[in-house]
Amino acid sequence: MEKVVIIGTGCAGLTAALYAARANLQPLVLTGTMPGGLLTTTSVVENYPGFPEGIDGYELMTRLQKQAERFGARVQFGTVESVDLSRRPFAVSIDGDPVETQTLIIATGAGHRHLGLESEHLLDKKGVTYCATCDGALPIFRNQPLVVVGGGDSACEEALYLTRFGSIVYLIHRRDQLRASKIMAERTLAHPKVKPVWDSVVTEILDVRQDKVTGVRVKNLKTGQETTLDCAGVFVAIGHVPNTALFKGMIDLDDAGYVVPAKGTATNVPGVFVAGDCSDRVYRQAITAAGMGCAAAIDCERYLAGLNQ
Ligand SMILES: Cc1cc2nc3c(=O)[nH]c(=O)nc-3n(C[C@H](O)[C@H](O)[C@H](O)COP(=O)(O)OP(=O)(O)OC[C@H]3O[C@@H](n4cnc5c(N)ncnc54)[C@H](O)[C@@H]3O)c2cc1C
């Protein structure tokens, strides 16, 4: 039987693995379909502390895995298909293989909602991005017109953040008013660099032939008219989908599917802890996910110490 199973090898899961391994718990760590997590999909990470020149996302996660393995973490390629948290020890099915564990750390992350356009997919990381905090300061976006798609608090935050870099920030929203909180909406619309584009959706991101973003084609839903806006970047901010379907009905989730911790990183099921973006609808950064992973491992270690004394 395992002492700790960690689901996920992003910043949260691997940091939890490092701490659990150093506490001599030999955690079993499952990669899922994205070993290294979301950060492996980006090139340079410029805001992870300790790397003044920035570091390649894939390299950062490879180093973090090696660091955890050095202390005894066992990273295994595999996806958790189901869990039974109603029994002790917990039962976990990994690609059909049953494993029993005293504790579980959920670090399954969250995916971005996509517009669903082929051009969005083809220009991903070539001007299309899902995180202004991560990418907004890149040279390609400086003093250029930029587009944010969305109308909630996140879209407003992205738009305001991008006013520091872009020459103008178009905020494209499908309705005629923002969904964001009143104060956030007012602050955003009052900014001289933010230009709202109401009742509109992006129908195509240009220009796939040039292999970079040069503009967007926008359709007004009320008039049906299509126009083109020039821009160097498209920031899609239409929400996230936490990877938590597996735990529905067992672990407390909010209306968007994020895990709601009961206390610290502990969930409503004693012995199950959570870390990273699957429980974070606010920050969603590598360093915050890593911090939560550290906290989850410490909480888990203390829980096990209490069980086994
Ligand atoms: C393009 C891009 C660029 C970014 N750039 C930055 C940046 O510059 N700076 C920054 O701070 N943040 C950045 N971020 C955000 C950062 O990547 C995330 O905040 C961070 O990866 C969250 O870590 P996590 O461990 O919570 O989840 P993730 O990194 O999403 O990892 C989730 C892990 O869970 C696994 N998993 C999911 N379901 C299962 C299952 N059923 N069984 C087993 N495993 C499972 C996945 O395979 C994966 O290994 C960026 C994100 C993107 C998409």
The ligand as a MOL file (V3000), in Angstrom:
LIG
                    3D

  0  0  0     0  0            999 V3000
M  V30 BEGIN CTAB
M  V30 COUNTS 53 58 0 0 0
M  V30 BEGIN ATOM
M  V30 1 C 1.0650 28.6720 -22.4890 0
M  V30 2 C 1.1820 28.8840 -21.0090 0
M  V30 3 C 2.1840 29.6740 -20.5240 0
M  V30 4 C 2.3040 29.8790 -19.1540 0
M  V30 5 N 3.3390 30.6580 -18.7170 0
M  V30 6 C 3.4730 30.8790 -17.3980 0
M  V30 7 C 4.5450 31.6850 -16.9190 0
M  V30 8 O 5.3280 32.2340 -17.6950 0
M  V30 9 N 4.6450 31.8620 -15.5770 0
M  V30 10 C 3.7620 31.2890 -14.6860 0
M  V30 11 O 3.9320 31.4780 -13.4790 0
M  V30 12 N 2.7460 30.5290 -15.1230 0
M  V30 13 C 2.5840 30.3010 -16.4350 0
M  V30 14 N 1.5340 29.5500 -16.8980 0
M  V30 15 C 0.6010 28.9870 -15.9030 0
M  V30 16 C 1.2020 27.7080 -15.2850 0
M  V30 17 O 1.5830 26.8400 -16.3220 0
M  V30 18 C 0.1830 27.0470 -14.3740 0
M  V30 19 O -0.2500 27.9570 -13.3840 0
M  V30 20 C 0.7940 25.8310 -13.6820 0
M  V30 21 O 1.2650 24.9150 -14.6540 0
M  V30 22 C -0.2210 25.1390 -12.7820 0
M  V30 23 O 0.3840 24.0040 -12.2710 0
M  V30 24 P -0.4890 22.7820 -11.7480 0
M  V30 25 O 0.4910 21.8010 -11.2230 0
M  V30 26 O -1.5630 23.2390 -10.8570 0
M  V30 27 O -1.2370 22.1870 -13.0340 0
M  V30 28 P -0.7230 21.7190 -14.4710 0
M  V30 29 O 0.5750 22.3100 -14.8330 0
M  V30 30 O -1.8940 21.9390 -15.3580 0
M  V30 31 O -0.4910 20.1520 -14.2930 0
M  V30 32 C -1.5720 19.2540 -14.1260 0
M  V30 33 C -1.0220 17.8470 -14.1380 0
M  V30 34 O -2.0720 16.9480 -13.7880 0
M  V30 35 C -2.0300 15.8300 -14.6760 0
M  V30 36 N -3.3450 15.2010 -14.6730 0
M  V30 37 C -4.5560 15.7500 -14.9650 0
M  V30 38 N -5.5240 14.8090 -14.8400 0
M  V30 39 C -4.8970 13.6560 -14.4630 0
M  V30 40 C -5.3540 12.3200 -14.2010 0
M  V30 41 N -6.6510 11.9590 -14.2970 0
M  V30 42 N -4.4230 11.3830 -13.8390 0
M  V30 43 C -3.1220 11.7080 -13.7290 0
M  V30 44 N -2.6430 12.9610 -13.9680 0
M  V30 45 C -3.5250 13.9060 -14.3470 0
M  V30 46 C -1.5990 16.4520 -15.9960 0
M  V30 47 O -1.1590 15.4800 -16.9230 0
M  V30 48 C -0.4920 17.3840 -15.5000 0
M  V30 49 O 0.7010 16.6500 -15.3150 0
M  V30 50 C 1.3820 29.3090 -18.2610 0
M  V30 51 C 0.3570 28.5020 -18.7390 0
M  V30 52 C 0.2570 28.2910 -20.1120 0
M  V30 53 C -0.8330 27.4170 -20.6400 0
M  V30 END ATOM
M  V30 BEGIN BOND
M  V30 1 1 1 2
M  V30 2 1 2 3
M  V30 3 2 2 52
M  V30 4 2 3 4
M  V30 5 1 4 5
M  V30 6 1 4 50
M  V30 7 2 5 6
M  V30 8 1 6 7
M  V30 9 1 6 13
M  V30 10 2 7 8
M  V30 11 1 7 9
M  V30 12 1 9 10
M  V30 13 2 10 11
M  V30 14 1 10 12
M  V30 15 2 12 13
M  V30 16 1 13 14
M  V30 17 1 14 15
M  V30 18 1 14 50
M  V30 19 1 15 16
M  V30 20 1 16 17
M  V30 21 1 16 18
M  V30 22 1 18 19
M  V30 23 1 18 20
M  V30 24 1 20 21
M  V30 25 1 20 22
M  V30 26 1 22 23
M  V30 27 1 23 24
M  V30 28 2 24 25
M  V30 29 1 24 26
M  V30 30 1 24 27
M  V30 31 1 27 28
M  V30 32 2 28 29
M  V30 33 1 28 30
M  V30 34 1 28 31
M  V30 35 1 31 32
M  V30 36 1 32 33
M  V30 37 1 33 34
M  V30 38 1 33 48
M  V30 39 1 34 35
M  V30 40 1 35 36
M  V30 41 1 35 46
M  V30 42 1 36 37
M  V30 43 1 36 45
M  V30 44 2 37 38
M  V30 45 1 38 39
M  V30 46 1 39 40
M  V30 47 2 39 45
M  V30 48 1 40 41
M  V30 49 2 40 42
M  V30 50 1 42 43
M  V30 51 2 43 44
M  V30 52 1 44 45
M  V30 53 1 46 47
M  V30 54 1 46 48
M  V30 55 1 48 49
M  V30 56 2 50 51
M  V30 57 1 51 52
M  V30 58 1 52 53
M  V30 END BOND
M  V30 END CTAB
M  END
